[in-house]
Amino acid sequence: MFDAIINRRIDLGGMSFDVEYHDIEQLNERALRGEADITKCSTALLPQLYRNYALLDSGSALGRGNGPLLVRRKGDTGPLHHVAVPGLHTTANMLLVRLFPDIDKRTPMLFSDIAEAVERGDFDAGVLIHEGRFVYHKRNLELVADLGVEWERRLSLPLPLGSILASRNLQEEEIEALDELLLRSIEYAFQNPEASRAFIKEHAQEMDDDVIERHIALFVNSFSLSLGSEGRRAVEALCGIDL
């Protein structure tokens, strides 16, 4: 979604950006401290950020069949007391709390380390996000629940996972220009799918082309272009706020 902006494949309209890359929970924590003018964050954190950040219409990771996966070691049958999560501020953690309230302990760790930690037996289970949901079956792991499927079954709405926010310290016209620029960047990516491949591989956790393609197809979609009325209802349902 950001490739065309970062690599200047489109006209930036005079804007320039200092870009930093962080794990989602690091992004969440930095947003809570108000450190970025524009940032990705977990949608679940929006109630705590909405006073200081505006939700952009473009750039969200939201859809159907895209939920975090709760997995455990194959053959384990005991109760789930201790679960690894990709950050306490993440949408994945919020879903786990709502859907599995009896879990006693949730430990945050880097999302890309969770599958291996569960396989070692460090935890009863773990919540996988990003590319991890596509490759867990290659390990000694099995699915307990698709948290997105459970969300959709209960609310009949797409699941909002990540959002793009702009600081309210920016001028309103600057925020509008950022939203329009991100929309054009995503449109460029859809129209020129091969242009961003090297950039994506540079930052991907999994190098397999099929995994990358499936990841993009699942998380970058029409809702990324615009939340629309259904997307906004989904965000409101998740966060308990009026947009």
C-alpha positions in Angstrom: 0.0 0.0 0.0 2.9 2.4 0.7 5.3 1.3 -2.0 4.2 4.0 -4.5 4.7 6.7 -1.9 7.9 5.5 -0.4 9.5 4.8 -3.8 8.0 7.9 -5.4 6.2 6.0 -8.1 3.4 8.7 -8.0 3.5 12.5 -7.6 3.6 13.3 -3.9 2.3 16.8 -4.4 5.2 18.4 -2.6 5.1 16.2 0.4 8.0 14.3 1.8 8.2 11.6 4.5 10.7 10.3 7.0 9.8 6.5 7.1 10.4 4.1 10.0 9.5 0.4 10.2 8.4 -1.2 13.4 6.5 -4.3 14.7 2.8 -3.6 15.2 3.0 -3.4 19.0 5.9 -0.9 18.7 3.8 1.2 16.4 0.9 1.0 18.9 3.1 2.1 21.7 4.6 5.0 19.7 1.1 6.1 18.7 0.1 6.2 22.3 3.0 8.5 22.9 2.0 10.7 19.9 5.4 10.2 18.2 4.3 9.9 14.6 2.4 12.3 12.2 1.0 9.3 10.3 1.1 5.8 11.5 -0.4 2.3 11.1 -1.9 0.9 14.4 -4.1 -1.8 15.6 -7.7 -0.8 15.1 -8.5 -2.0 18.6 -6.4 0.8 20.0 -8.5 3.5 18.2 -10.6 4.5 21.3 -7.4 5.5 23.1 -6.0 7.4 20.1 -9.0 9.0 18.6 -8.7 12.3 20.5 -5.2 12.8 19.0 -5.4 11.0 15.7 -7.8 11.0 12.8 -8.8 7.7 11.1 -8.0 7.8 7.4 -10.5 6.4 5.0 -7.8 4.6 3.0 -5.2 2.1 4.1 -7.1 -0.1 6.5 -6.5 -3.9 6.8 -10.1 -5.1 7.0 -12.1 -7.9 5.5 -13.7 -11.3 5.7 -11.8 -14.5 6.4 -8.7 -12.6 7.5 -8.8 -13.1 11.3 -5.9 -14.0 13.6 -5.6 -17.7 14.3 -5.4 -19.4 17.7 -3.2 -22.4 17.5 -1.7 -25.0 19.8 0.6 -28.0 19.5 -0.8 -31.0 17.7 -2.4 -33.5 20.0 -2.6 -31.2 23.1 -6.0 -31.5 24.7 -5.7 -29.6 28.0 -7.3 -26.3 28.8 -5.7 -23.1 27.5 -4.4 -21.1 30.4 -1.3 -19.3 29.0 -1.4 -17.9 25.5 1.2 -15.9 23.5 -0.2 -12.8 21.8 1.4 -10.3 19.3 1.0 -7.4 21.8 -1.5 -6.4 24.4 -2.7 -3.4 22.3 -3.4 -5.5 19.2 -6.8 -6.3 17.7 -5.7 -10.0 17.9 -5.5 -9.7 21.7 -8.8 -7.8 21.9 -10.5 -10.6 20.0 -9.0 -13.3 22.2 -10.2 -11.5 25.3 -13.7 -11.2 23.9 -14.0 -14.7 22.4 -12.0 -16.7 25.0 -12.6 -14.8 28.3 -11.6 -17.9 30.4 -7.9 -17.7 29.3 -5.9 -16.9 32.5 -2.7 -15.3 31.1 -1.8 -13.6 27.9 1.9 -12.9 27.3 3.0 -10.4 24.5 5.9 -11.3 22.2 7.1 -10.5 18.7 4.5 -11.9 16.3 7.0 -13.7 14.2 8.3 -15.7 17.2 5.0 -17.0 18.5 4.6 -20.1 16.4 8.1 -21.4 17.4 7.4 -20.7 21.0 4.1 -22.6 21.0 5.8 -25.5 19.2 8.5 -25.6 21.9 5.8 -25.8 24.6 6.4 -22.4 26.1 2.7 -21.7 26.0 -0.5 -23.6 25.8 -1.4 -21.8 22.6 -0.6 -18.7 20.5 -2.3 -16.1 18.3 -0.8 -15.9 14.8 -1.1 -12.8 12.6 0.4 -11.6 9.3 2.1 -14.4 7.3 2.1 -16.8 10.2 -1.5 -17.7 9.6 -0.4 -19.2 6.2 2.5 -21.4 7.4 1.7 -22.7 10.8 0.6 -26.1 9.3 4.3 -26.7 8.4 5.0 -26.9 12.1 3.7 -29.3 14.8 0.7 -27.0 15.3 -3.0 -27.2 14.8 -5.9 -24.7 14.7 -8.0 -24.1 17.7 -10.1 -21.2 16.3 -10.1 -18.6 13.5 -10.9 -15.5 15.5 -12.1 -13.7 12.4 -14.6 -16.5 11.6 -16.0 -16.2 15.2 -16.2 -12.4 14.8 -18.1 -12.6 11.5 -20.4 -15.4 12.9 -21.4 -13.2 15.8 -21.6 -9.7 14.1 -22.0 -10.4 10.3 -19.4 -7.7 9.7 -15.9 -7.7 8.2 -13.1 -7.7 10.8 -11.0 -4.5 11.2 -7.4 -5.4 12.0 -5.2 -2.4 11.2 -5.9 1.3 10.5 -3.9 4.3 9.3 -4.1 7.4 11.5 -3.0 11.0 11.0 -2.1 13.3 13.9 -4.8 16.0 14.6 -1.8 18.4 15.0 -1.8 18.4 11.2 -4.0 20.9 9.3 -7.3 19.4 8.1 -6.2 20.0 4.5 -3.0 18.1 5.2 -4.9 15.1 6.5 -7.2 15.2 3.5 -4.1 15.3 1.2 -2.5 12.4 3.0 -5.7 10.3 2.6 -5.9 11.1 -1.1 -2.2 10.3 -1.5 -2.6 6.9 0.2 -5.6 6.1 -2.0 -3.6 6.8 -5.1 -0.7 4.7 -3.8 -3.0 1.7 -3.3 -4.7 2.2 -6.6 -1.2 2.2 -8.2 -0.4 -1.0 -6.4 -3.6 -2.7 -7.8 -2.9 -1.4 -11.3 0.8 -2.4 -11.2 1.1 -5.4 -9.0 4.6 -6.3 -10.0 6.1 -2.9 -9.2 6.1 -3.4 -5.5 7.4 -7.0 -5.4 11.0 -6.3 -4.6 10.0 -3.8 -1.9 7.6 -6.3 -0.3 10.2 -9.1 -0.2 12.7 -6.7 1.4 10.3 -6.4 4.4 8.5 -9.7 4.4 8.8 -12.4 7.1 8.1 -15.2 4.6 9.9 -15.2 1.3 7.7 -17.8 -0.5 5.9 -16.1 -3.4 2.7 -18.0 -2.8 2.5 -16.9 0.8 3.2 -13.3 -0.2 0.4 -13.4 -2.8 -2.1 -14.9 -0.4 -1.1 -12.4 2.3 -1.7 -9.4 0.0 -4.9 -10.9 -1.4 -6.3 -11.3 2.1 -5.4 -8.0 3.7 -5.3 -5.5 0.8 -8.8 -5.2 -0.8 -11.6 -2.8 -1.6 -11.8 -1.8 2.1 -8.2 -0.6 1.8 -9.2 1.8 -0.9 -12.1 3.1 1.3 -13.7 1.9 4.5 -17.1 2.8 3.2 -20.2 2.6 5.3 -19.8 -1.1 6.1 -16.2 -0.7 7.1 -17.0 2.1 9.4 -19.8 0.1 11.0 -17.3 -2.7 11.6 -14.8 -0.3 13.2 -17.5 1.2 15.4 -18.6 -2.3 16.5 -15.1 -3.4 17.4 -14.1 -0.2 19.2 -17.4 1.0 20.6 -17.0 4.5 19.2 -19.0 6.7 16.8 -16.9 7.8 13.8 
